[in-house]
Amino acid sequence: METTNPIKTYIQKKFYPASERGHVNFGWLDSHHSFSFGHWYHPDKTNFGALRVLNDDIVEPSMGFGTHPHQNMEIISIPLFGELAHKDSTGTNGIIKTGDVQIMSAGSGIQHSEFNHSSDKKVNFLQIWILPKVANIQPRYDQKTFPEAGRLNRFQTVVSPIDEEAVWINQDAYFSLATLEPNHSLSYKVHAPNQGIYVFLIQGKISTEGTTLERRDALGLWGVDEYKIQADVKSELLVIEIPMK
């Protein structure tokens, strides 16, 4: 009887140190870019799978981005502190704050603006762009509030194409937030083959698959279906699962 050996799979990874992010400061905007964006370009940092942009933006009081267009991109905003006022051509006019997650499917074309809602406090938010699964869909907007208690020592799914509790995305992508107490560990299992994860450490210190991450470091992982993450100190992290092809 002939026997066949199963195909072995191996974890592949790419480390993205916080210190190597692009940085621009226009006075009203202080921004760090994990991937090539605007005035900053790095040939080895153009995307990770379907993840195209991750900007860590700090905006001065009452300042912001005037009306500008987007097309065929899934745009997610996650405030870390402060409040962000948003207005777009779908008729949406509102405010997002810490605990909220916002998404726009730019689709066939959308125009929007976003400003720091406060006149005396800064706002810090992550803006993330994901390449869409289907092009030229009707533009759409959504936002939801997610309680911090729902992510303590576990993953809280905030963006998903299938989870009705999360905001919907036009891609096979999943965003999960977690707050881990010291020495607590979690395993993340991807939803389908050919998916990878991008682990972005908001604050703290964690170890994952042999690599240590500190504040604002990131690690791209792919090749297997499950990954382990352990906190060395109290830590907050974002895991973005995206198609790698």
N, C-alpha and C positions, 0 to 999 in steps of 0.2 A: 504494500500500500504506500502510495506516495504521500508525503506530508508537505505542506507548504508553510513557510514562515510568514507570520503577519508582518505587514510593512510597519517598521518602527517610525514613530513620529518624535520630534524633538522640539523642545521649547526654543524659539528664536526670540531675541530681544534687542531693543535699541534704546539706549539711555539718552535722555534729554535734560542735561543739567540746567537748573534755573539760571546759572551764571552765563550760559551761552545763548540765552534768548535775545532776540533783537530788542532794541530799546529806543524809543523816541519820546521827546518831551517838548511839547509845543506851548508850555506854560499852563494853558487851560486843560491840557490832556497829557497825562504821564502813562505811557503804554508799553507793556512788554509783549513781544510776539513770539509764540512758540514755533510758528511757521512763517514762511516768507509772506510779507504783507506790506502794501503801500510803499514807503520809501526804503524798506529793508528787505533784502533778498539774500537767501543762502541756498546754494544749489542742492544741499543735502537735507534741507528742511522745507520742502514744498508741500508735503502731505504725509499722513500715515493712513494708508487705506483710503476710505472715504472721508476721513477727517482732514479738512483743508485749512482751517483757521482756528486758533485759540489765542485770543487777545485778553490780557489782564489789564483792564483799563481803570485808571483813577481820573475822575473828572472833577474840576473845581466847581464850587457853588455857582448855580445859575448858568453854567456853561454847558455846551454839548454839541451834538452833530445836527446841522441843519438838514432840511429835506433833501434826500438823495435816493437814487434808484437801486434796486437789486433785481436779479432775474435768475431763476433756476438754481436756487440755493436754499437749504434749510438753515435758518439762523436762530440760534438759541442764546438767550441772555439769562445769566444767573447772578443776581446781586449778592455780594459778600457783605457789604455794609452800605447804608445809605438808601436813597430812593431815586428811581429813574423814571422820568416822565416820557411817555411814548405816544406818538401819533402816526397814523399811516393811512394810505389810500383805500383801505377796506372800511374805513369809518371808525376804526378803533382810536380811542383817546383815553389813556389811563395811566396808572402809576404801578410800577413793580418795586418791591422792597425785599429785604432779607427774608428768605423762606419761600419766595415766589420763583417760579421758573416760567419763562416766556419763550414762545416759538413763533416764528413767521415762516411759512412756506412761500417763498418769493414767486415760484412758479413762472407764469407767463409775464410777470412784471409787477412790482410793487414799489411805492415810494413811501419813505418814512423818515421821521426825525426822532431823536432821543436827547433829552437834556437832564442834567441834575436838577431834581425837583426842589432841593433845598437852597436857600439863599445864604446859608452860613456853614454848611457841612459838606464834606466831600462825599462822593459815591464811588465805590469800587465794585466793578462787575466783570464777570467773564463773558465774553462774546465768542461764540463758537459757530463755525460754519461747517456743515456737512453736505457733501455732494448728494443730490437727490436720486431717488430710484427711478422716478418717472418725470420726464421733462414737461414743461409748459402746462402744469396743472393750474387750476384756478387758485389765485393767491388766497391764503387763509392765515388766521391769527388765533392764538390760544395762549392762555396763562392759567396757572393754578398755584395754590399755596400748599406747601408740604410741611407739616409740623416736624420740628427738629427731633422730637421724641421718637418719631418713626424711623430714624436712621441710627439710633444708638446701638452699637455692636451688631448691626446688620445692614444689609444693603436696602436702600429705599429707591425703587425705580421711579424716576421723574420724567423720563422721555422714553417712549416706546411706540412701535407700530401696532401693538396688539393689546396692551394693558390699558383698560378703560380708566384706571385710576391715575394714569400718567398723561402728559400732553402728547398728542399724536405727532408722528414724524413720517414724512414721505421717504423712508429709507429703512432698511433692516438694521436699525441702529437703536441702542439702548443706553441711557444715561442713568447711573446709579450713584447716589450719595451715601456716605457712611461716616459716622463719628465713632472711632474706636478708642476704648479705654486702654491704658497701658497693659501690654502683654496679651491683649485680646487678638485673636486671629479669625479670619474669614476665608472661605474659598469661593471663588467666582467661576461659574461654569458658563461657557458661551452657549448661545441659543442654536447655533448651526455650524456646520463645517465651513472652513475658509473665513471665519470671523476672528478678529483679533481684539485686544483690549489696550486702551491707552489709559494708564493710571496716572492721574495728576494729583499731587499732594498739595492741598490747599494750605495746611499747616500741620506741624508735628514732625514725626520721624517714623518711618515704616521700613520693613524689609519685605521684599517680594522676589521670589525665585532667584535668590542669591545676590540681589542688588539692594543697597540701602538708599532710600530717598529721604531728603530733607525738604524744608519748605519750598514749594513751587517747582521742585524737581518733577520729572515725569519719566515713565518707562513704557515703551511699547512692547507688547508681548503677543506672540502668535505661534501657531504650530501644533498646539495641543488643545484640549477642550476644557481644561480646568487649571486654575492658578490660585496659589495661596498668598495671602497678604497678612502680615503681623505688625501690630503697632508696638514700637519701643517706648513711646510716650503717648499721651492723649493726642489723637490725630484726626484731622478731617480730610477726606479725600473724595475725588470724583473719578469714577470709572466709566469710560466711554467705549462701548462695544460697537465695532463697525465692520462692514465687509472689507476684506483685504484685496479683493479683485473686483 
